[in-house]
Amino acid sequence: MRALSVRGLGVDLGGRAVLRDVDLEIDAGELVGLIGPNGAGKTTLLRAVLGLIPAVAGAVEHAGAPDSPDAGGPRARRPGRAGVGTSIGYVPQRHEFAWDFPMSVRDAVLGAITVRLGLLARPRIAHHRAVERALARTGMSDLGDRPVGELSGGQRQRVLVARALALEPSVLLLDEPFTGLDMPTQELLMDLFRDLAGEGCAVLMTTHDLIGARAQCDRLYLVNRTVVASGTPAELSDADTWIRTFAVRPDNPLLAALGVS
């Protein structure tokens, strides 16, 4: 089942075109990598899907959340309309969260639900149970009462993932989830993302770990202001595609490391 569809998306920032004619589709149960150089528009694309940045062209559709009136059907959002349904979870880069705010890990995760509910609504028992499930899945249950300011980098990343999982999303957007993490934490999170995809969640992840993305993702989108190419890792074996995406020379060692020719 199609979980997320982006058609003809265009975004301008500061009077210049950042994205043009972006087409992207993800099915339920897929782990998809969004790959490109710095400044290629990857984060902008995620934020445009979320409605946090207005688009100048195109449309975004995603599956309705289970508790929405149109459950089971697509939700369409025209460019410029803010907000998304409750079926999308988002894990931003760590610097986007206020880690110096005095709150516990558990309160930080619950806060993601509170924002979705609105200021006048109070979390119900089901929401608190969702928080505990999210903490358990990210290995943070034992740290639920710890202030977020006392966490390590890897623990902070797991808090951000738990915040997204507490919403029980059908689509999960991840913005550079492995940056600055040690290898055991990267492996823990990648295993979790693969498990989520196996359970039917559609996972879209930006990452600079090109080798890891080729090894773990079901499909890849190579992006540099537009979609340069897309396909399974095996299908993206032409070195010229990677050269055009990253603007590197044919003798760049990155190409050999990726095993493309």
N, C-alpha and C positions, 0 to 999 in steps of 0.2 A: 504494500500500500504506500502511495506517495505521501510522505510526511511533510516535506517542505519543497516549495517550488518558487524560484526566483526567475522572472522573465523580463529581459530588456532593461535591467536596473541601471540607472544613471545617478550619480551623486556629484555635486559641486561643493567645494569647500574653499572659502576665501576667494571666490570668484574664479576658481580654476577647476577643470574637470578632474576628479579623482577616480571615478569609475564610469565606464561606458559600456552599454549593451551586455551586461552580465546576465548570463543564463546559467542556472544551477538547479539541480534536482537531487533530492535525497529520499530514499525509501526507508520505511521503518525497518530497523534491524541492521542498518548500515553504519559503519565507522568510516567517515570520509575526511581526508586531509585537504586543507586549504593552504597551498604552498606558493611562496613568492618572495622576492627580495624586500628589504625595508622600503617603505613608501609605496608598495605596490597596491595598497588599498584593502588589505585583508581585514584589519580591525574595522575600517570604515564599512566594509560589507556586512560584518556581523552587526554593527550598530545600526545600520540601515534596515536590516531584517527585523531588528527589535523595535524599530520606530524611533530610536533615540536621535537619529540624524535624518532630516528630510531628504527624500529622493526627488529628482527632477524628472524622472521617467521610469516606466516599468511598474511592476506589481510583485507583491509577495503573497503567497498562499501557504497556509499550514493547516494541518488536521485540527479539527475542533477538540477542545479538552473534554474529558469524560463528563464533567459536570456542567458543560455549557449547553444552552438551548439547541445549538446546531451540532450536537455531538455526532461524530461519524462523518460529517461532511467537511468540505474545505472552508477555511476562513480566508477571505481576500482582503488585503489592505492596499489601498491606492497610495501612491507616494505622498508624503507630507502628513499623513495621519499618524498621530503618536499612539504608542501603546501596542501591546500584543495580548493574545489570549493566554490563559494560564497553562497552556500546553508547552510553552517554551521556557527552558531554564538557561541561564547565562552565567558563565564563569569568567569574570574579567581578569585582566592582569592584576597582580597583587598590589601594585602601587595605587590602584583606584579605590582601595578600601581604607577607611579611617581606623588604622590599627591602634591609635592612641586613645580611642574613645573607651571610657571605662565600662566594659561589659564582659560577660563570660562567653565562653565558646558556645554554650547552649543558647544564650540570648542572641548571639550573633546569627546563629542558624535560624532561630525562630523569627528574627527580624525580617528575613526574606519573605516569610509568609505574611507577617504583619503589614508589610508594604503592599503586597498584593491585595490583602483584605480591605485596606483603607483605614484611616485614622479612627473611625467610629466603630469599627468591628473588633471583636475580641476573639483571639484564637480559641478553637474548641479542642476537646479531647483528641479528636482525630488529627488535628494539626500538631499537637504535642507528640503524639505517637509517630507522626511522619518525621519529626525532628529527631527522635530517638533512633528511628530506622536509618536516617541519613548519617547520624553520628557513627552508628555501628558499621555501616558500609564503608566509611572512610577511615575506620580505625581510630576514632576520636572519642569514643564513649567514656573512656577513663579520664579524659581531659575536659569533660563537659563544663565543669565549674571553674576552670582556670581562666584568668583574664586573657583576652586575646593579645594584649600587649606583651605578654610573657612567652609567646609562642615562637618557635623556630620558623625559618622560611618554609620548610616542608610542611610543618603543621598548619601554617597559615594557608598554604595552598589547599590543604585538605578541608579547612573550614570553608573556603570559597566553593569547593566542590559540594560539600555537605549542604550549603545554603541553596544551591541549585537543585540538589536531589530532594530536599525537603518539599519542593513544589511538585514532586513526582511528575516530571515533564515527559512528554512523548518526543520532544526535540530538545537536544542539549547542545548549546553553542559554547565552545571552549576557546579562549584567546590565549595562546602561548602557555599552556598549563604546565610545561616542564622547565620553564626558564629559571635558572639558578638553583635547581634541585639536584640532590645527589642521585646516583644511579638506583639505589634501592627504592627511593621514593618515586622516581620516574616509573620503575617497573610496577610498583604497587598501583599507581594511578592508571597506567596503561592497561593492566589486568582488569581494573574496575571498569574502564571505558569499554573494553571488549566485552565484559560481562553484561553491561548495560545494553550494548548493541544486540547481544545474544538474546536478551529478554524483550527485544522489540523496540527499544529506543533508537531514534535516529540521532547520530552523534556527528557534529561537524566541528573540526578542530583545526585552528591555525597553529603552525609549528615551524620552527627553524631546524628541527631534527629531521633532515631529509631522509637519512638512511633508516631511521626508526619508522618514519611514515611509510616508506616503501615496503618495509617488512610487516607492518601491522595493519595498515588501512586497507579497506576493501576497494576503495577508489580514491583517486587524487584529482584535484583541480589545480592546475598551474595558472597563477594569476599575476598579471602585471598591468593594472588599470582596466583590464578586461580579461576574459578567460582565454588564455593562450592555447591550452589543451586540457583534455580531461580523459579519464579512463582508468582501468585497473593498473596497478604497478607494472604488470607484464606488458600491457599495451603501450606504456609510456617509456619505451626502451630506446627511442631515437634521441641521440645526444643533441641534435639540432633543436629539438623542442626545449630542452633545458637551457641551451645556450641562448635562445631567444627570450626565455622567461627571465633569466638572471643576468643577461648581458655579460657573459664571461667568454673567455677565449676557448677555442677548441682543445687546447692543451691544459686546461685547468684541472688540477688533481681531483676536484670535486666530482667530475664526470666519471673518472675511474672508480672512485669510492662508491658511486651510485650504481656502477655496473652497466652503464648505458654506452652505446657506441653509434 
